[in-house]
């Protein structure tokens, strides 16, 4: 536990004494400040001890993010994101937007989405309620794992997140009813750069755990990779040369 800074506490009380002449009011304010200071110190101690567990997948630049729980009688506390730790592993620490999605039915599918450069985005995806299978596909033409994918289960119990690099397609399917997800993305939404691939494209070879129960009209009408690959490679290669 962090040492209590009594000198700082006394200076704050003396400052308050200047403004409060009624002794009863001073006692109440003192009690409130003691509580705030103790809880603040406890919170800082938990945060300093907690770390983000970062594990690279077989696709270079794509990471699984696990939390290190600090448990007590109240439950647990954990750090889910840290700019310094992300930067140390080469992950983009910038969050341009944070989005949430709610999915009513088991089997709902969203994907496979991405944005072309210069608006390519990283994503940090987490399941906050329920469970999903999250799949990402490497769309970097220069990558030795081009068109390969990984699938990760994210759920409310493991509190795991998936870090999706730029120039990857991303999608997921819900495993239970009433599933919620959150996305922290590294670039602003750009409709002119938005695109996607079919979730059942035979070239991608993605295996989904359930029959699709709900999918948007847009996600049903992406073109097949064989039809768009020359354009996709051209727009993605430019990012690789400039980056």
C-alpha positions in Angstrom: 0.0 0.0 0.0 1.3 3.5 -0.9 2.5 5.5 2.1 0.0 8.1 3.3 1.3 11.6 2.6 0.5 13.3 5.9 2.2 16.6 5.0 0.1 17.0 1.9 -3.0 16.1 3.9 -2.3 18.7 6.6 -1.6 21.5 4.1 -5.0 20.7 2.5 -6.8 20.9 5.9 -5.1 24.2 6.8 -6.3 25.7 3.5 -9.8 24.6 4.2 -9.6 26.1 7.7 -9.2 29.5 6.1 -12.6 29.2 4.4 -14.6 27.5 7.2 -14.9 29.1 10.6 -17.6 26.8 11.9 -15.9 23.9 13.7 -18.6 21.4 12.8 -18.1 22.1 9.1 -14.3 21.7 9.5 -14.8 18.2 11.0 -17.1 17.1 8.2 -14.7 18.3 5.5 -11.7 16.6 7.3 -13.6 13.2 7.3 -14.4 13.5 3.6 -10.8 14.3 2.6 -9.5 11.4 4.6 -11.8 9.0 2.8 -10.9 10.4 -0.6 -7.2 10.2 0.0 -7.3 6.6 1.3 -9.4 5.4 -1.6 -7.2 7.3 -4.1 -4.0 5.8 -2.7 -5.5 2.3 -2.8 -6.6 2.8 -6.4 -3.1 4.0 -7.5 -1.6 1.0 -5.8 -3.8 -1.4 -7.7 -3.1 0.3 -11.0 0.6 0.3 -10.5 0.7 -3.4 -9.8 -1.6 -4.4 -12.6 -0.2 -5.1 -16.1 -1.6 -5.9 -19.5 -0.6 -9.3 -20.8 0.2 -9.1 -24.5 0.7 -12.2 -26.6 1.4 -12.1 -30.3 -0.6 -14.5 -32.6 0.9 -16.4 -35.5 0.0 -13.3 -37.7 2.7 -10.7 -37.1 1.3 -7.6 -35.5 -1.9 -9.2 -34.3 -2.1 -9.7 -30.5 -4.3 -11.3 -27.8 -4.6 -9.0 -24.8 -5.3 -10.6 -21.5 -5.9 -8.9 -18.1 -4.1 -9.6 -14.9 -6.7 -9.7 -12.2 -6.1 -8.2 -8.7 -8.9 -9.8 -6.7 -10.2 -9.0 -3.2 -13.5 -9.2 -1.4 -15.1 -6.7 -3.8 -14.3 -8.6 -6.9 -11.3 -7.8 -9.1 -9.5 -4.8 -10.6 -7.5 -5.0 -13.8 -5.8 -2.8 -16.4 -7.3 -3.3 -19.8 -5.3 -0.8 -21.8 -2.0 1.1 -21.3 -0.4 3.4 -23.9 3.1 2.8 -22.6 2.7 -1.0 -22.6 1.2 -1.0 -26.1 3.9 1.3 -27.4 6.6 -1.0 -25.9 5.2 -3.9 -28.0 4.9 -1.9 -31.1 1.1 -1.6 -31.0 -0.6 1.6 -31.9 -1.5 3.4 -28.6 -3.9 5.9 -30.2 -7.6 5.6 -29.8 -9.4 7.8 -32.2 -12.9 6.5 -31.6 -14.6 4.0 -29.2 -17.7 2.1 -30.4 -20.0 -0.5 -28.9 -22.3 -3.0 -30.6 -25.3 -4.9 -29.2 -26.4 -8.2 -30.7 -29.7 -9.7 -29.8 -29.5 -13.1 -31.3 -27.1 -16.0 -31.1 -25.5 -16.6 -34.5 -25.4 -12.9 -35.5 -22.5 -12.3 -37.8 -20.7 -9.0 -38.5 -17.9 -8.9 -41.1 -15.5 -9.0 -42.8 -14.8 -5.3 -42.5 -11.7 -3.0 -43.0 -10.7 0.4 -44.2 -8.3 1.1 -47.0 -5.3 3.4 -46.4 -4.7 6.2 -45.7 -7.6 5.5 -43.3 -6.6 2.0 -42.3 -7.5 1.4 -38.7 -6.3 -0.7 -35.8 -9.0 -2.2 -33.6 -9.0 -3.4 -30.0 -12.1 -5.6 -29.7 -13.5 -7.0 -26.5 -16.7 -8.8 -25.6 -18.3 -7.2 -22.6 -21.3 -9.4 -22.4 -22.0 -12.9 -23.8 -19.4 -14.5 -26.1 -18.1 -14.3 -29.7 -15.7 -16.0 -32.0 -13.6 -13.2 -33.5 -11.8 -13.8 -36.8 -9.2 -11.6 -38.5 -7.6 -12.0 -42.0 -4.2 -10.6 -43.0 -4.7 -8.4 -46.1 -1.1 -7.2 -46.4 0.1 -8.3 -49.8 3.8 -8.2 -48.7 3.1 -10.4 -45.7 4.1 -14.1 -45.7 0.8 -14.8 -44.0 -1.3 -12.9 -46.7 -4.9 -14.2 -46.6 -4.3 -16.3 -43.5 -6.5 -15.9 -40.5 -6.8 -16.5 -36.8 -9.9 -17.1 -34.7 -10.2 -16.2 -31.0 -13.0 -16.6 -28.6 -13.7 -13.5 -26.6 -16.3 -13.6 -23.8 -17.4 -11.9 -20.6 -15.6 -14.4 -18.5 -12.1 -14.4 -19.9 -12.3 -10.6 -20.5 -9.8 -11.1 -23.4 -9.4 -8.6 -26.2 -8.0 -9.0 -29.7 -5.7 -6.3 -31.2 -6.3 -6.1 -34.9 -3.5 -4.4 -37.0 -4.1 -2.0 -39.9 -4.8 -3.7 -43.2 -6.6 -6.7 -41.7 -10.2 -7.7 -42.3 -12.2 -8.3 -39.1 -15.5 -10.0 -38.2 -17.2 -12.0 -35.5 -20.1 -14.2 -34.7 -22.1 -14.3 -31.5 -22.3 -17.5 -29.5 -25.1 -16.6 -27.2 -28.1 -14.2 -27.2 -27.7 -10.6 -26.0 -24.0 -10.3 -26.7 -22.3 -6.9 -26.5 -18.9 -5.9 -27.9 -16.7 -2.8 -27.7 -14.2 -1.5 -30.3 -11.4 1.0 -29.7 -10.2 2.1 -33.1 -7.0 3.9 -34.1 -8.5 5.9 -37.0 -11.7 7.8 -37.6 -14.5 6.2 -39.5 -14.1 7.1 -43.2 -17.0 5.9 -45.4 -15.0 6.6 -48.6 -12.3 4.1 -47.4 -14.7 1.5 -46.0 -14.8 -1.9 -47.6 -15.2 -5.6 -46.8 -15.1 -9.2 -48.0 -17.7 -12.0 -47.9 -17.7 -13.9 -44.6 -18.1 -17.2 -46.6 -15.7 -16.4 -49.4 -14.1 -19.8 -50.4 -10.7 -18.1 -50.8 -10.7 -17.1 -47.2 -11.8 -20.5 -45.9 -13.3 -19.1 -42.7 -15.1 -21.6 -40.4 -17.9 -20.1 -38.3 -19.2 -22.0 -35.3 -22.9 -21.6 -35.9 -25.4 -21.1 -38.8 -25.8 -17.4 -39.5 -29.0 -16.2 -37.9 -28.7 -12.4 -38.6 -26.5 -10.5 -41.0 -26.8 -7.0 -42.5 -27.7 -6.4 -46.1 -24.4 -4.7 -46.6 -22.4 -7.7 -45.3 -24.3 -10.0 -47.6 -23.3 -8.1 -50.7 -19.6 -7.7 -50.5 -17.8 -8.9 -53.6 -15.7 -12.1 -53.7 -12.0 -11.8 -53.4 -11.4 -13.2 -56.9 -13.3 -10.1 -58.2 -11.6 -7.5 -56.2 -8.1 -8.8 -55.4 -6.2 -6.7 -58.0 -7.7 -3.5 -56.6 -7.3 -4.7 -53.0 -3.6 -5.5 -53.5 -3.0 -2.2 -55.2 -4.5 -0.1 -52.5 -3.0 -2.1 -49.7 0.5 -2.3 -51.3 0.7 1.5 -51.3 0.4 1.5 -47.5 3.2 -1.0 -47.3 5.6 1.1 -49.4 4.9 4.3 -47.6 4.8 2.8 -44.1 
